[in-house]
Amino acid sequence: MLLLQKIHPICATVILYNPELKLIHNILSYSHYVDKLIIVDNSEVDNTFFMQELKKIISNFEYISNGENLGIATALNIACKSAKELNYQWILTMDQDSYFCDFELYIRSCNTCITSEIAVMTPNSELNCENINMNCEILETDKTITSGSLINLNIYSLIGKFEDKLFIDEVDFEYCLRAKKNGYKVLFLKNVPLKHSLGEINQKISRKDKTKSQHNYVRRYYITRNHFYVSKLYGNEFKEYKMRTSLYQYIYRNSWKILTREDDKLKKILSIFLGFKDFLINNYGKFHYKY
């Protein structure tokens, strides 16, 4: 195990999709701490005004517009390719709806444990900013979300890029599991908070009147199809992805949850079965159904 030098300089990327101006605040939570920011735009709208406003505040960025939504995996691969060409070893991957409460704490914590066998380091997206603990607590994990993660580009070159055909959902999990399968580590920094938005809709459900996230029917399709794909690849090594568990969770449990707690029920349940069908016939890429 080789102890590496500190993570510096830092390259970061943020993937845009039809962003609102208020999301500039999120970018500012880390943009001033990085040497280079690569903005990859998957938007289906003109973001000229957004970029003009951002340019008034920061200048250390490269803007890449795809002109359409190519999916999170392809956008991440575009950013990683650009970062590698600029000779960066690590890239911070961010969603547009995420921000750091204390980015300096994140880097300090990473610098205490960085080694050549670490593929991914990630903050805690379930920790509130008010509960920041300066004592670094680092755990190993099997998988993590892309947003807020530091990706080791040397290992990225060895194990391969993010899986383009998945488009969105399970892209980050598949990459982490692949890294683990190849003998590398994924680290979870429990003391570092990241504010991250999950799901498209927040509404009151359940008797306790708690706020829960629910995904729309298009995301339900991706979640189902891609989970079965990852289960097929990694079910033998990782207990959570055993196929029997997947069948129960994504067809029975999720259908029941949609029927009892969510809206747009018919489309969402149909998406679950279409996702499963496309997994069976090896049909991947962008969602193309109309109903």
N, C-alpha and C positions, 0 to 999 in steps of 0.2 A: 504494500500500500504506500503510495507516494503522496506525501503532503505537498500540496500546491501552494503557489503564492496567492496573495489576496486577489479577489475578483475585481480587476481594474485594468483597463477601462471597461465600462459596461455598455453593451448594446441592448436596446429594447425594441420590441415591436408591439403595435396595437392594431387589431383587426377592426376595421370600421364596417358598419352596415346601417345605412340610412340614419346617421347620428343626429341627435339634437344638440343645439349649441351648449346646453348646460353640461354636456359630457366632457367639455374641455376641462372642467374642474378636475375630473378624474385623471386625465392625462398629466395635469400639472403636479399631481401627487408624487410623480416619479421622474418626469421629463428633465427637470433641472439637475438630477443626480446622475444621469446617464450621459455617456460621451456621444452616443448616436441613437436616434429614434427612427425606426423604419415603420412608416404608416402604410399598411396594405388595405386598400379600399375595395370591399366587396359590394358596395352600394349599387342599387338600381335607380338611384336619383343623382342629380347633380350636386356635388358637395363643394362647389367653388366658394360659396360664402363661408362655410364652416372652415375651410382651409385658410381663407383670408384672415378670419378672426384669430385662428390659432397662430398664424404667422406673425401677428402683432405681438405675441407673447413669447414664443420660442422660435428658434431658428435652426436648431441642431437636428433637423429631421430630413429624411428622404421620403418622398410621397410616391407610391405606386398604385395606380388605379387599374383595377381589372375590368372595369366597365360593366360588370355583371357579378352576380353572386356565384363564385366558384367553389364555395364551401370553406369551412374553417381549416381543413387539412391542407388544401392547396395553398391557401393564403399563408399558413404557417411555413410551408415549404419554400414559398417565394421569399419570405423574410429570412429564413435560415440560410438559404442560398446566398442572399445578398450579404448577410453578416459574415459568412465564411469567406466570401470574396474580399471582405474588408479585414480579414484576419482576426476576427473576434473568436474567442474560445467559448464564451458563454453568451446566451441571449435570454433576456427577460421577455416572456410572452404574456400579453395582457388582452383582456376583453375590454371593449369600450365602456362597459358598465361597472368596471371594477376600479377601486382606488386603495392606496395605502394610507394607513393612519400614521405610520412612522417608517418611511423607507430606509432611513439610516440604520434603524434597529435591525431591519431585515438583512442588510449587507453585513453589519457587524456580526450577526448571528451566523450567517453563512461562512464568514471568514474563519470562524472557530473550528470548522469541521471539514472544509473543502479538501477532497482527495481525488485522485485520478479515477477512482472506481465509482464516483457518484455521477449518475446520469441526469437526475432531476432533483432540485430542491424546491420546496414549496411552503408558503405561509399557511396560516390557519384561517380559513374563510368562515368559520363558525364562531370566532372570538370577537367580542365587542371591543371597539376602540377604547372604551372606558376601563377595560380590564387588562391593559397592557402590563406584562410582567417583564422586567429588564433581565431576569435570569433566564438564560438561554436553555431551552429544553428541546432536545432533538430526538426524534423517533424514526425508525424505519417503517415504511408503509409499502403496500403493493401498488397503489395507484393514487392519482391525484388529478384535480382539474388543471387545465392548461393555464387559466388566468392566474397571474402572480408567480408562475413557476420560472425557475432558472434552468435552462436546458444546456447541457454540456455538448457543444458542437463537435468535439472530437469523437464522442460516443455516438452522436447522431450520424456521423459519417460511417461509423463501423456497423451499426445495427440497421440502418436504413431510415428513410424519411417517414413522416406521418402518412397514414394510409389514405390516399386521395379518394378512393372509391367510397369510403364511408361518409364523406361530405361533412356531416356534423353528427355529434353524439357518439360517445365511446372512442372518439379519435384520441383523446388524451389518455384514457384508460388503456387502450390497446398499446400505445407507445410505451407506457410505464411497464405493463406486463411483459412486453417484448424485451425491454431493458433488463428486467428482473430475470427473465428466462435465460438471458445471455450472461448472467452473473454480475450485473451492475446493481447499484443501490438507488432507491428513491427515498429521500429524506423529507420528513415532515417537521417543520419548525413550529412547535406548539405555542410558543410565546409570541409569535409575530402575527398580528391581525391583518386580514385583507377583507375589505367590504366588497361583496360580490352579490350580484342580483341573479337569482335562479327563477326560471319560469317566466312566462309571458303575462300571467294573470295572478294577482293577489286578491283573494276574496275570503270572506268569513265562512269557514266550514267547520263541522263537528260541533258537538254539544258544548264543548268548552269555549267555543267562539274564538278559536285560534286562527291566525292568518297563515294560510298555506299557499304554496305555489302550485299552479297547474299548467301543463304545457298544452299548446293547441294541437289540432289533429295532425298537422304536418310533422311536428316534432315527435308525436306519438309513433308515427311510422318509422322515423329514423331510430328512435330509442329501441323499438322492438327489433327491427331488422338487424341493427348493428350489435345489439346485445347477444343475439343468437350467433352472429358471426364470431364475436370474441369468445363466446362459450365454446364454440367448435374448436378454436385454436388453442385455448388455454384452460379448458375445463379440467383437464387431467392434473395440471399443476396448481391451480388456484380454486379452492373449495367453493368460493362464491359463484363461480362461473360453471359449475357442473350443469350439464344440460337439463337434468331433471328439475333442478332448482329454477332454472331459467323458464322452462315451460310453465311451471306453477306460478312463478312471480309475474311474468309478462302477459300471460293469457288469462289465467283465472283471477289472480289478485287485482291486477290493474283494470280488468274489465269490470269487476265488482266495485272497485273504488270509483270508477267513472260513472257507473250507473247510480251509485248512492250519493256521490259528493260533488260531481262536476257538471258543467254545462256542455252543450254541443255533443251529447252522448253518442249518437249514432255514428257521426263522422269519426270520432275518436276510437270507438270500438272497431269500426271498419278498418281504420288505419292499422290497428294492432294486427288484424288478420292479414292485411295486405303486406305489412312488414314481414310477417312470418312466411307468407307465401313467397315473397321475393328472395328471402334468405334461402328457401328450399330450392329455388330455381337459379340461384346465383346471379340475381339481378341487382346491381348496385348503381351508385351515382345519385343524381339529383331526383327528388320527388317529382313525379310526372303525372300523377292521377288528378282527375277533375271530378269532384262530386260535391 
